[in-house]
Amino acid sequence: MTQALNTSTQNEHSPPLDIRTGKHLAVDAGNRAVKWAEDSKPIRCIPSIYKDLEEWDDPQPDQYSVVIEYLDGHSDLKSQRWAVGAIASDLGGQHTFLTEKAYLAQKLVLAAIEPIPGQRQVVIERLITCLPNDLQGDKVQAVKDGLMGVHQFKRNGTVIIAQIRAVEVQPETLGAYRWAKGKGLFKYARPNGILDLGGKTGIGQLFTPNGSLIRESRVILPGTYALAQLAAKHPELMRGDTTADLALIMDGIANSSFSYGTTGISFSDRFPTYLNHWLTDLKNRLKIGWAKWLDDLGEVVIIGGSAHLAKQLEVSTQGRFKVCEAPQTANVKGMLLP
């Protein structure tokens, strides 16, 4: 199949690609945003929303959207069309925090594959992605099986032949730890940690001084989905005729408007109370999960799209917990590091 695909590409008059070398691509398909990084290029980030397209759908891509038409390669995707990003939201697509993202990896990751200008072929020597729990073998295998090999598809109208030679599935937080350590954010040669606050869930994870993952220290925490559930109890939202849409509440939290869509309803007056309850729950769970390491704990770097909500932890812990610079992209940056 590869030979046939290469022939069709040559018919498109694209320059030849030296397939002896390929690029490394890291994709962090989070529950609120899909981020990807490769070599020295700028980080790309689009909303983590997808929509399977009907034959009459004709969405136009933009800087925050990708439209895919799958042509050949993996039989389970053949002839499918889908959109990822802002346009998927506009068309009524589904937030990925409502789905198991391991089984969406094909659609989310393919959206991140971009060729060099003037090229149609892409060789990815090493594709790195991540899952909350890399010990779940069925999910890890689903990601690898869905991505390995050759894919022919249209991305925003351009035909691409992508060969993915190796897929690495990292545990979430490992990339962020490597990035934080490389930036010198850990001052002490002690167990240090990452607190990843995402949309669906959060993860607290400790590492040894030499960077080894302490598996038993992994604590699964409620993400901003749980915070949105608290905000949904606001009297103005409870008076509605339908149950409040948690995705709209999460959008209001993310953009700091604390408003419910375009309804004019605001939950800002009670949000500090909801936030305090959520952070208190996080702290209590971490105290229990990290009990045996607390006496020797160094520092914890807070990352993720919801990291800004945890600024109170910096004050209450006198800086031992700290929100890092560009918290949403710290993990994907570190995923490329050895």
Secondary structure, DSSP 4 states (H G I P E B T S, - for coil): -HHHHHHHHHHTTPPP--TT--EEEEEEE-SSEEEEE-TTSPPEEEESEEEEPPTT--PPP-TTEEEEEEEESSTTTTT-EEEEEHHHHHTT-EEGGGS-GGGGHHHHHHTT--PPTT--EEEEEEEEEEES-TT-HHHHHHHHHHHSEEEEEEETTEEEEEEE--EEEEETTHHHHHHHHHTT---SSS-EEEEEE-SSEEEEEEE-TTS-B-GGG-EEEE-HHHHHHHHTTSHHHHTSSS---HHHHHHHHHTT--B-TTS--B-TTTHHHHHHHHHHHHHHHHHHHTGGGGGG---EEEESTTGGGGHHHHHHTTTSEEEPSSTTTHHHHHHT--
